[in-house]
Amino acid sequence: MLNPKENEKLIDDYDYLSNAASARDCTGLIPFLPRSEEELEAYNDVYQFEPPVISAKKSKSDREQ
C-alpha cells in the first residue's frame, strides 16, 4: 500500500490525462470520423481529447535480456 504522499503523487501524475469536467464534456465535438491526420489535429487544437503518448516502462525481465 502506498503512503499518502506517494498516492497523491501517483494521482497527480495521471490528472493531465483527462482535462474533462465530466464524462460527457464536449459531447458532439467530432460529429464524424476525421478524414485526415490534419483534421484530427485541428479537433485536438480546439479541445485536447486524446491522452498524451506515454512510453511504457521496461519491466525487470525486459532489462535483463
mmCIF file of the N, C-alpha and C atoms, coordinates in Angstrom:
data_MODEL
# 
_entry.id   MODEL 
# 
loop_
_atom_site.group_PDB 
_atom_site.id 
_atom_site.type_symbol 
_atom_site.label_atom_id 
_atom_site.label_alt_id 
_atom_site.label_comp_id 
_atom_site.label_asym_id 
_atom_site.label_entity_id 
_atom_site.label_seq_id 
_atom_site.pdbx_PDB_ins_code 
_atom_site.Cartn_x 
_atom_site.Cartn_y 
_atom_site.Cartn_z 
_atom_site.occupancy 
_atom_site.B_iso_or_equiv 
_atom_site.pdbx_formal_charge 
_atom_site.auth_seq_id 
_atom_site.auth_comp_id 
_atom_site.auth_asym_id 
_atom_site.auth_atom_id 
_atom_site.pdbx_PDB_model_num 
ATOM 1   N N  . MET A 1 1  ? 0.843   -1.184 0.000   1.00 0.00 ? 1  MET A N  1 
ATOM 2   C CA . MET A 1 1  ? 0.000   0.000  0.000   1.00 0.00 ? 1  MET A CA 1 
ATOM 3   C C  . MET A 1 1  ? 0.886   1.244  0.000   1.00 0.00 ? 1  MET A C  1 
ATOM 4   N N  . LEU A 1 2  ? 0.496   2.235  -0.771  1.00 0.00 ? 2  LEU A N  1 
ATOM 5   C CA . LEU A 1 2  ? 1.269   3.467  -0.854  1.00 0.00 ? 2  LEU A CA 1 
ATOM 6   C C  . LEU A 1 2  ? 0.981   4.362  0.338   1.00 0.00 ? 2  LEU A C  1 
ATOM 7   N N  . ASN A 1 3  ? 2.021   5.080  0.746   1.00 0.00 ? 3  ASN A N  1 
ATOM 8   C CA . ASN A 1 3  ? 1.761   6.065  1.793   1.00 0.00 ? 3  ASN A CA 1 
ATOM 9   C C  . ASN A 1 3  ? 1.032   7.245  1.153   1.00 0.00 ? 3  ASN A C  1 
ATOM 10  N N  . PRO A 1 4  ? 0.409   8.099  1.954   1.00 0.00 ? 4  PRO A N  1 
ATOM 11  C CA . PRO A 1 4  ? -0.407  9.191  1.380   1.00 0.00 ? 4  PRO A CA 1 
ATOM 12  C C  . PRO A 1 4  ? 0.347   10.090 0.400   1.00 0.00 ? 4  PRO A C  1 
ATOM 13  N N  . LYS A 1 5  ? 1.624   10.404 0.663   1.00 0.00 ? 5  LYS A N  1 
ATOM 14  C CA . LYS A 1 5  ? 2.392   11.267 -0.247  1.00 0.00 ? 5  LYS A CA 1 
ATOM 15  C C  . LYS A 1 5  ? 2.607   10.589 -1.603  1.00 0.00 ? 5  LYS A C  1 
ATOM 16  N N  . GLU A 1 6  ? 2.967   9.296  -1.583  1.00 0.00 ? 6  GLU A N  1 
ATOM 17  C CA . GLU A 1 6  ? 3.170   8.564  -2.837  1.00 0.00 ? 6  GLU A CA 1 
ATOM 18  C C  . GLU A 1 6  ? 1.863   8.431  -3.606  1.00 0.00 ? 6  GLU A C  1 
ATOM 19  N N  . ASN A 1 7  ? 0.777   8.189  -2.891  1.00 0.00 ? 7  ASN A N  1 
ATOM 20  C CA . ASN A 1 7  ? -0.532  8.068  -3.531  1.00 0.00 ? 7  ASN A CA 1 
ATOM 21  C C  . ASN A 1 7  ? -0.941  9.389  -4.177  1.00 0.00 ? 7  ASN A C  1 
ATOM 22  N N  . GLU A 1 8  ? -0.700  10.495 -3.486  1.00 0.00 ? 8  GLU A N  1 
ATOM 23  C CA . GLU A 1 8  ? -1.043  11.818 -4.034  1.00 0.00 ? 8  GLU A CA 1 
ATOM 24  C C  . GLU A 1 8  ? -0.237  12.093 -5.300  1.00 0.00 ? 8  GLU A C  1 
ATOM 25  N N  . LYS A 1 9  ? 1.053   11.758 -5.282  1.00 0.00 ? 9  LYS A N  1 
ATOM 26  C CA . LYS A 1 9  ? 1.890   11.965 -6.466  1.00 0.00 ? 9  LYS A CA 1 
ATOM 27  C C  . LYS A 1 9  ? 1.388   11.117 -7.634  1.00 0.00 ? 9  LYS A C  1 
ATOM 28  N N  . LEU A 1 10 ? 1.025   9.865  -7.355  1.00 0.00 ? 10 LEU A N  1 
ATOM 29  C CA . LEU A 1 10 ? 0.506   8.987  -8.404  1.00 0.00 ? 10 LEU A CA 1 
ATOM 30  C C  . LEU A 1 10 ? -0.759  9.575  -9.027  1.00 0.00 ? 10 LEU A C  1 
ATOM 31  N N  . ILE A 1 11 ? -1.658  10.057 -8.201  1.00 0.00 ? 11 ILE A N  1 
ATOM 32  C CA . ILE A 1 11 ? -2.898  10.663 -8.699  1.00 0.00 ? 11 ILE A CA 1 
ATOM 33  C C  . ILE A 1 11 ? -2.583  11.913 -9.510  1.00 0.00 ? 11 ILE A C  1 
ATOM 34  N N  . ASP A 1 12 ? -1.692  12.773 -8.999  1.00 0.00 ? 12 ASP A N  1 
ATOM 35  C CA . ASP A 1 12 ? -1.328  13.995 -9.710  1.00 0.00 ? 12 ASP A CA 1 
ATOM 36  C C  . ASP A 1 12 ? -0.682  13.694 -11.057 1.00 0.00 ? 12 ASP A C  1 
ATOM 37  N N  . ASP A 1 13 ? 0.111   12.628 -11.124 1.00 0.00 ? 13 ASP A N  1 
ATOM 38  C CA . ASP A 1 13 ? 0.758   12.258 -12.387 1.00 0.00 ? 13 ASP A CA 1 
ATOM 39  C C  . ASP A 1 13 ? -0.256  11.895 -13.462 1.00 0.00 ? 13 ASP A C  1 
ATOM 40  N N  . TYR A 1 14 ? -1.415  11.384 -13.096 1.00 0.00 ? 14 TYR A N  1 
ATOM 41  C CA . TYR A 1 14 ? -2.426  10.976 -14.067 1.00 0.00 ? 14 TYR A CA 1 
ATOM 42  C C  . TYR A 1 14 ? -3.504  12.033 -14.303 1.00 0.00 ? 14 TYR A C  1 
ATOM 43  N N  . ASP A 1 15 ? -3.485  13.130 -13.556 1.00 0.00 ? 15 ASP A N  1 
ATOM 44  C CA . ASP A 1 15 ? -4.503  14.165 -13.719 1.00 0.00 ? 15 ASP A CA 1 
ATOM 45  C C  . ASP A 1 15 ? -4.514  14.773 -15.114 1.00 0.00 ? 15 ASP A C  1 
ATOM 46  N N  . TYR A 1 16 ? -3.355  14.873 -15.760 1.00 0.00 ? 16 TYR A N  1 
ATOM 47  C CA . TYR A 1 16 ? -3.286  15.508 -17.074 1.00 0.00 ? 16 TYR A CA 1 
ATOM 48  C C  . TYR A 1 16 ? -3.929  14.662 -18.172 1.00 0.00 ? 16 TYR A C  1 
ATOM 49  N N  . LEU A 1 17 ? -4.191  13.389 -17.888 1.00 0.00 ? 17 LEU A N  1 
ATOM 50  C CA . LEU A 1 17 ? -4.737  12.519 -18.931 1.00 0.00 ? 17 LEU A CA 1 
ATOM 51  C C  . LEU A 1 17 ? -6.140  12.920 -19.358 1.00 0.00 ? 17 LEU A C  1 
ATOM 52  N N  . SER A 1 18 ? -6.864  13.538 -18.476 1.00 0.00 ? 18 SER A N  1 
ATOM 53  C CA . SER A 1 18 ? -8.225  13.924 -18.822 1.00 0.00 ? 18 SER A CA 1 
ATOM 54  C C  . SER A 1 18 ? -8.506  15.311 -18.278 1.00 0.00 ? 18 SER A C  1 
ATOM 55  N N  . ASN A 1 19 ? -8.623  16.274 -19.170 1.00 0.00 ? 19 ASN A N  1 
ATOM 56  C CA . ASN A 1 19 ? -8.953  17.618 -18.714 1.00 0.00 ? 19 ASN A CA 1 
ATOM 57  C C  . ASN A 1 19 ? -10.455 17.862 -18.831 1.00 0.00 ? 19 ASN A C  1 
ATOM 58  N N  . ALA A 1 20 ? -11.225 16.787 -18.861 1.00 0.00 ? 20 ALA A N  1 
ATOM 59  C CA . ALA A 1 20 ? -12.678 16.890 -18.954 1.00 0.00 ? 20 ALA A CA 1 
ATOM 60  C C  . ALA A 1 20 ? -13.278 17.173 -17.585 1.00 0.00 ? 20 ALA A C  1 
ATOM 61  N N  . ALA A 1 21 ? -14.326 17.964 -17.580 1.00 0.00 ? 21 ALA A N  1 
ATOM 62  C CA . ALA A 1 21 ? -15.030 18.253 -16.335 1.00 0.00 ? 21 ALA A CA 1 
ATOM 63  C C  . ALA A 1 21 ? -15.984 17.122 -15.976 1.00 0.00 ? 21 ALA A C  1 
ATOM 64  N N  . SER A 1 22 ? -16.376 16.354 -16.978 1.00 0.00 ? 22 SER A N  1 
ATOM 65  C CA . SER A 1 22 ? -17.278 15.228 -16.742 1.00 0.00 ? 22 SER A CA 1 
ATOM 66  C C  . SER A 1 22 ? -17.067 14.201 -17.854 1.00 0.00 ? 22 SER A C  1 
ATOM 67  N N  . ALA A 1 23 ? -17.714 13.077 -17.722 1.00 0.00 ? 23 ALA A N  1 
ATOM 68  C CA . ALA A 1 23 ? -17.574 12.030 -18.737 1.00 0.00 ? 23 ALA A CA 1 
ATOM 69  C C  . ALA A 1 23 ? -18.164 12.457 -20.073 1.00 0.00 ? 23 ALA A C  1 
ATOM 70  N N  . ARG A 1 24 ? -19.071 13.409 -20.065 1.00 0.00 ? 24 ARG A N  1 
ATOM 71  C CA . ARG A 1 24 ? -19.749 13.828 -21.297 1.00 0.00 ? 24 ARG A CA 1 
ATOM 72  C C  . ARG A 1 24 ? -19.303 15.213 -21.768 1.00 0.00 ? 24 ARG A C  1 
ATOM 73  N N  . ASP A 1 25 ? -18.206 15.686 -21.252 1.00 0.00 ? 25 ASP A N  1 
ATOM 74  C CA . ASP A 1 25 ? -17.697 17.002 -21.619 1.00 0.00 ? 25 ASP A CA 1 
ATOM 75  C C  . ASP A 1 25 ? -17.385 17.040 -23.112 1.00 0.00 ? 25 ASP A C  1 
ATOM 76  N N  . CYS A 1 26 ? -17.851 18.046 -23.799 1.00 0.00 ? 26 CYS A N  1 
ATOM 77  C CA . CYS A 1 26 ? -17.654 18.245 -25.239 1.00 0.00 ? 26 CYS A CA 1 
ATOM 78  C C  . CYS A 1 26 ? -18.262 17.130 -26.082 1.00 0.00 ? 26 CYS A C  1 
ATOM 79  N N  . THR A 1 27 ? -19.338 16.559 -25.638 1.00 0.00 ? 27 THR A N  1 
ATOM 80  C CA . THR A 1 27 ? -20.046 15.564 -26.433 1.00 0.00 ? 27 THR A CA 1 
ATOM 81  C C  . THR A 1 27 ? -20.483 16.212 -27.747 1.00 0.00 ? 27 THR A C  1 
ATOM 82  N N  . GLY A 1 28 ? -20.255 15.535 -28.845 1.00 0.00 ? 28 GLY A N  1 
ATOM 83  C CA . GLY A 1 28 ? -20.644 16.068 -30.145 1.00 0.00 ? 28 GLY A CA 1 
ATOM 84  C C  . GLY A 1 28 ? -19.588 16.928 -30.790 1.00 0.00 ? 28 GLY A C  1 
ATOM 85  N N  . LEU A 1 29 ? -18.422 17.036 -30.172 1.00 0.00 ? 29 LEU A N  1 
ATOM 86  C CA . LEU A 1 29 ? -17.356 17.846 -30.754 1.00 0.00 ? 29 LEU A CA 1 
ATOM 87  C C  . LEU A 1 29 ? -16.959 17.320 -32.129 1.00 0.00 ? 29 LEU A C  1 
ATOM 88  N N  . ILE A 1 30 ? -16.883 16.003 -32.257 1.00 0.00 ? 30 ILE A N  1 
ATOM 89  C CA . ILE A 1 30 ? -16.487 15.383 -33.520 1.00 0.00 ? 30 ILE A CA 1 
ATOM 90  C C  . ILE A 1 30 ? -17.679 14.598 -34.060 1.00 0.00 ? 30 ILE A C  1 
ATOM 91  N N  . PRO A 1 31 ? -18.457 15.213 -34.956 1.00 0.00 ? 31 PRO A N  1 
ATOM 92  C CA . PRO A 1 31 ? -19.657 14.534 -35.456 1.00 0.00 ? 31 PRO A CA 1 
ATOM 93  C C  . PRO A 1 31 ? -19.355 13.363 -36.392 1.00 0.00 ? 31 PRO A C  1 
ATOM 94  N N  . PHE A 1 32 ? -18.196 13.388 -37.044 1.00 0.00 ? 32 PHE A N  1 
ATOM 95  C CA . PHE A 1 32 ? -17.793 12.324 -37.968 1.00 0.00 ? 32 PHE A CA 1 
ATOM 96  C C  . PHE A 1 32 ? -16.326 12.002 -37.722 1.00 0.00 ? 32 PHE A C  1 
ATOM 97  N N  . LEU A 1 33 ? -15.916 10.807 -38.132 1.00 0.00 ? 33 LEU A N  1 
ATOM 98  C CA . LEU A 1 33 ? -14.504 10.460 -38.003 1.00 0.00 ? 33 LEU A CA 1 
ATOM 99  C C  . LEU A 1 33 ? -13.661 11.413 -38.842 1.00 0.00 ? 33 LEU A C  1 
ATOM 100 N N  . PRO A 1 34 ? -12.534 11.869 -38.321 1.00 0.00 ? 34 PRO A N  1 
ATOM 101 C CA . PRO A 1 34 ? -11.648 12.726 -39.114 1.00 0.00 ? 34 PRO A CA 1 
ATOM 102 C C  . PRO A 1 34 ? -11.167 11.983 -40.358 1.00 0.00 ? 34 PRO A C  1 
ATOM 103 N N  . ARG A 1 35 ? -11.092 12.694 -41.479 1.00 0.00 ? 35 ARG A N  1 
ATOM 104 C CA . ARG A 1 35 ? -10.683 12.076 -42.740 1.00 0.00 ? 35 ARG A CA 1 
ATOM 105 C C  . ARG A 1 35 ? -9.179  12.149 -42.974 1.00 0.00 ? 35 ARG A C  1 
ATOM 106 N N  . SER A 1 36 ? -8.485  12.917 -42.140 1.00 0.00 ? 36 SER A N  1 
ATOM 107 C CA . SER A 1 36 ? -7.036  13.032 -42.304 1.00 0.00 ? 36 SER A CA 1 
ATOM 108 C C  . SER A 1 36 ? -6.403  13.321 -40.944 1.00 0.00 ? 36 SER A C  1 
ATOM 109 N N  . GLU A 1 37 ? -5.093  13.180 -40.908 1.00 0.00 ? 37 GLU A N  1 
ATOM 110 C CA . GLU A 1 37 ? -4.343  13.483 -39.682 1.00 0.00 ? 37 GLU A CA 1 
ATOM 111 C C  . GLU A 1 37 ? -4.466  14.974 -39.348 1.00 0.00 ? 37 GLU A C  1 
ATOM 112 N N  . GLU A 1 38 ? -4.494  15.821 -40.379 1.00 0.00 ? 38 GLU A N  1 
ATOM 113 C CA . GLU A 1 38 ? -4.622  17.262 -40.172 1.00 0.00 ? 38 GLU A CA 1 
ATOM 114 C C  . GLU A 1 38 ? -5.964  17.609 -39.522 1.00 0.00 ? 38 GLU A C  1 
ATOM 115 N N  . GLU A 1 39 ? -7.020  16.949 -39.977 1.00 0.00 ? 39 GLU A N  1 
ATOM 116 C CA . GLU A 1 39 ? -8.344  17.189 -39.403 1.00 0.00 ? 39 GLU A CA 1 
ATOM 117 C C  . GLU A 1 39 ? -8.379  16.747 -37.936 1.00 0.00 ? 39 GLU A C  1 
ATOM 118 N N  . LEU A 1 40 ? -7.757  15.619 -37.643 1.00 0.00 ? 40 LEU A N  1 
ATOM 119 C CA . LEU A 1 40 ? -7.676  15.139 -36.268 1.00 0.00 ? 40 LEU A CA 1 
ATOM 120 C C  . LEU A 1 40 ? -6.902  16.130 -35.397 1.00 0.00 ? 40 LEU A C  1 
ATOM 121 N N  . GLU A 1 41 ? -5.803  16.651 -35.912 1.00 0.00 ? 41 GLU A N  1 
ATOM 122 C CA . GLU A 1 41 ? -5.020  17.646 -35.177 1.00 0.00 ? 41 GLU A CA 1 
ATOM 123 C C  . GLU A 1 41 ? -5.820  18.924 -34.951 1.00 0.00 ? 41 GLU A C  1 
ATOM 124 N N  . ALA A 1 42 ? -6.627  19.319 -35.936 1.00 0.00 ? 42 ALA A N  1 
ATOM 125 C CA . ALA A 1 42 ? -7.453  20.516 -35.790 1.00 0.00 ? 42 ALA A CA 1 
ATOM 126 C C  . ALA A 1 42 ? -8.469  20.340 -34.663 1.00 0.00 ? 42 ALA A C  1 
ATOM 127 N N  . TYR A 1 43 ? -9.100  19.169 -34.587 1.00 0.00 ? 43 TYR A N  1 
ATOM 128 C CA . TYR A 1 43 ? -10.015 18.894 -33.477 1.00 0.00 ? 43 TYR A CA 1 
ATOM 129 C C  . TYR A 1 43 ? -9.269  18.948 -32.148 1.00 0.00 ? 43 TYR A C  1 
ATOM 130 N N  . ASN A 1 44 ? -8.071  18.390 -32.128 1.00 0.00 ? 44 ASN A N  1 
ATOM 131 C CA . ASN A 1 44 ? -7.289  18.365 -30.895 1.00 0.00 ? 44 ASN A CA 1 
ATOM 132 C C  . ASN A 1 44 ? -6.840  19.771 -30.495 1.00 0.00 ? 44 ASN A C  1 
ATOM 133 N N  . ASP A 1 45 ? -6.667  20.673 -31.471 1.00 0.00 ? 45 ASP A N  1 
ATOM 134 C CA . ASP A 1 45 ? -6.333  22.064 -31.156 1.00 0.00 ? 45 ASP A CA 1 
ATOM 135 C C  . ASP A 1 45 ? -7.486  22.764 -30.449 1.00 0.00 ? 45 ASP A C  1 
ATOM 136 N N  . VAL A 1 46 ? -8.714  22.438 -30.846 1.00 0.00 ? 46 VAL A N  1 
ATOM 137 C CA . VAL A 1 46 ? -9.897  23.044 -30.229 1.00 0.00 ? 46 VAL A CA 1 
ATOM 138 C C  . VAL A 1 46 ? -10.078 22.532 -28.808 1.00 0.00 ? 46 VAL A C  1 
ATOM 139 N N  . TYR A 1 47 ? -9.921  21.239 -28.643 1.00 0.00 ? 47 TYR A N  1 
ATOM 140 C CA . TYR A 1 47 ? -10.110 20.627 -27.326 1.00 0.00 ? 47 TYR A CA 1 
ATOM 141 C C  . TYR A 1 47 ? -9.255  19.374 -27.254 1.00 0.00 ? 47 TYR A C  1 
ATOM 142 N N  . GLN A 1 48 ? -8.318  19.337 -26.310 1.00 0.00 ? 48 GLN A N  1 
ATOM 143 C CA . GLN A 1 48 ? -7.414  18.193 -26.212 1.00 0.00 ? 48 GLN A CA 1 
ATOM 144 C C  . GLN A 1 48 ? -8.150  17.011 -25.597 1.00 0.00 ? 48 GLN A C  1 
ATOM 145 N N  . PHE A 1 49 ? -8.632  16.130 -26.459 1.00 0.00 ? 49 PHE A N  1 
ATOM 146 C CA . PHE A 1 49 ? -9.405  14.980 -26.003 1.00 0.00 ? 49 PHE A CA 1 
ATOM 147 C C  . PHE A 1 49 ? -8.587  13.698 -26.025 1.00 0.00 ? 49 PHE A C  1 
ATOM 148 N N  . GLU A 1 50 ? -7.485  13.689 -26.767 1.00 0.00 ? 50 GLU A N  1 
ATOM 149 C CA . GLU A 1 50 ? -6.652  12.495 -26.814 1.00 0.00 ? 50 GLU A CA 1 
ATOM 150 C C  . GLU A 1 50 ? -5.633  12.535 -25.687 1.00 0.00 ? 50 GLU A C  1 
ATOM 151 N N  . PRO A 1 51 ? -5.446  11.419 -24.996 1.00 0.00 ? 51 PRO A N  1 
ATOM 152 C CA . PRO A 1 51 ? -4.411  11.400 -23.962 1.00 0.00 ? 51 PRO A CA 1 
ATOM 153 C C  . PRO A 1 51 ? -3.033  11.460 -24.607 1.00 0.00 ? 51 PRO A C  1 
ATOM 154 N N  . PRO A 1 52 ? -2.063  12.034 -23.923 1.00 0.00 ? 52 PRO A N  1 
ATOM 155 C CA . PRO A 1 52 ? -0.720  12.089 -24.491 1.00 0.00 ? 52 PRO A CA 1 
ATOM 156 C C  . PRO A 1 52 ? -0.111  10.695 -24.600 1.00 0.00 ? 52 PRO A C  1 
ATOM 157 N N  . VAL A 1 53 ? 0.824   10.539 -25.505 1.00 0.00 ? 53 VAL A N  1 
ATOM 158 C CA . VAL A 1 53 ? 1.501   9.255  -25.680 1.00 0.00 ? 53 VAL A CA 1 
ATOM 159 C C  . VAL A 1 53 ? 2.537   9.115  -24.570 1.00 0.00 ? 53 VAL A C  1 
ATOM 160 N N  . ILE A 1 54 ? 2.477   7.997  -23.872 1.00 0.00 ? 54 ILE A N  1 
ATOM 161 C CA . ILE A 1 54 ? 3.401   7.740  -22.775 1.00 0.00 ? 54 ILE A CA 1 
ATOM 162 C C  . ILE A 1 54 ? 4.174   6.474  -23.111 1.00 0.00 ? 54 ILE A C  1 
ATOM 163 N N  . SER A 1 55 ? 5.484   6.565  -23.044 1.00 0.00 ? 55 SER A N  1 
ATOM 164 C CA . SER A 1 55 ? 6.273   5.368  -23.329 1.00 0.00 ? 55 SER A CA 1 
ATOM 165 C C  . SER A 1 55 ? 6.188   4.419  -22.140 1.00 0.00 ? 55 SER A C  1 
ATOM 166 N N  . ALA A 1 56 ? 6.097   3.148  -22.452 1.00 0.00 ? 56 ALA A N  1 
ATOM 167 C CA . ALA A 1 56 ? 5.980   2.132  -21.408 1.00 0.00 ? 56 ALA A CA 1 
ATOM 168 C C  . ALA A 1 56 ? 7.319   1.940  -20.718 1.00 0.00 ? 56 ALA A C  1 
ATOM 169 N N  . LYS A 1 57 ? 7.263   1.749  -19.409 1.00 0.00 ? 57 LYS A N  1 
ATOM 170 C CA . LYS A 1 57 ? 8.481   1.451  -18.665 1.00 0.00 ? 57 LYS A CA 1 
ATOM 171 C C  . LYS A 1 57 ? 8.839   -0.004 -18.896 1.00 0.00 ? 57 LYS A C  1 
ATOM 172 N N  . LYS A 1 58 ? 10.107  -0.268 -19.018 1.00 0.00 ? 58 LYS A N  1 
ATOM 173 C CA . LYS A 1 58 ? 10.547  -1.644 -19.209 1.00 0.00 ? 58 LYS A CA 1 
ATOM 174 C C  . LYS A 1 58 ? 10.469  -2.386 -17.883 1.00 0.00 ? 58 LYS A C  1 
ATOM 175 N N  . SER A 1 59 ? 9.989   -3.608 -17.945 1.00 0.00 ? 59 SER A N  1 
ATOM 176 C CA . SER A 1 59 ? 9.935   -4.432 -16.743 1.00 0.00 ? 59 SER A CA 1 
ATOM 177 C C  . SER A 1 59 ? 11.331  -4.965 -16.439 1.00 0.00 ? 59 SER A C  1 
ATOM 178 N N  . LYS A 1 60 ? 11.503  -5.496 -15.255 1.00 0.00 ? 60 LYS A N  1 
ATOM 179 C CA . LYS A 1 60 ? 12.801  -6.023 -14.851 1.00 0.00 ? 60 LYS A CA 1 
ATOM 180 C C  . LYS A 1 60 ? 13.263  -7.127 -15.798 1.00 0.00 ? 60 LYS A C  1 
ATOM 181 N N  . SER A 1 61 ? 12.347  -7.989 -16.224 1.00 0.00 ? 61 SER A N  1 
ATOM 182 C CA . SER A 1 61 ? 12.715  -9.079 -17.135 1.00 0.00 ? 61 SER A CA 1 
ATOM 183 C C  . SER A 1 61 ? 13.146  -8.544 -18.502 1.00 0.00 ? 61 SER A C  1 
ATOM 184 N N  . ASP A 1 62 ? 12.558  -7.428 -18.962 1.00 0.00 ? 62 ASP A N  1 
ATOM 185 C CA . ASP A 1 62 ? 12.958  -6.827 -20.241 1.00 0.00 ? 62 ASP A CA 1 
ATOM 186 C C  . ASP A 1 62 ? 14.370  -6.249 -20.160 1.00 0.00 ? 62 ASP A C  1 
ATOM 187 N N  . ARG A 1 63 ? 14.715  -5.663 -19.012 1.00 0.00 ? 63 ARG A N  1 
ATOM 188 C CA . ARG A 1 63 ? 16.040  -5.058 -18.848 1.00 0.00 ? 63 ARG A CA 1 
ATOM 189 C C  . ARG A 1 63 ? 17.136  -6.113 -18.773 1.00 0.00 ? 63 ARG A C  1 
ATOM 190 N N  . GLU A 1 64 ? 16.808  -7.303 -18.275 1.00 0.00 ? 64 GLU A N  1 
ATOM 191 C CA . GLU A 1 64 ? 17.802  -8.359 -18.124 1.00 0.00 ? 64 GLU A CA 1 
ATOM 192 C C  . GLU A 1 64 ? 18.135  -9.022 -19.450 1.00 0.00 ? 64 GLU A C  1 
ATOM 193 N N  . GLN A 1 65 ? 17.313  -8.872 -20.459 1.00 0.00 ? 65 GLN A N  1 
ATOM 194 C CA . GLN A 1 65 ? 17.542  -9.528 -21.754 1.00 0.00 ? 65 GLN A CA 1 
ATOM 195 C C  . GLN A 1 65 ? 18.537  -8.787 -22.591 1.00 0.00 ? 65 GLN A C  1 
# 
